[in-house]
Structures are given as C-alpha cells and as structure tokens.
Amino acid sequence: MAVSWIARVLCVGVIGALLWFATPMMPGFAAFVGETLRIVAPASP
C-alpha cells in the first residue's frame, strides 16, 4: 500500500516537472495551431 502512494507522488512530480518545462513553448505552439487553423479553415467572405 505504501509503495503505491510513493509511486503516485513520484508520477505526479514527474508530470508536473514536464508541464513546468513545457510552459515556455506554449506561445509558439499556440501560434502554430492558429496558423494551421487559418490555413485549414479560411475565413468565409
């Protein structure tokens, strides 16, 4: 029972660290998604 608790805390820590390190990439990713959506679905007249 204690091992599963330790593993859960470790997994949450790893996922949190990955999200923290990925945060600076969000503006670039949002720009990429926006450009892709503009190309795929052009504005209707």
Buried (B, 14 or more C-beta within 10 A) or exposed (E): EEEEEEEEEEEEEEEEEEEEEEEEEEEEEEEEEEEEEEEEEEEEE
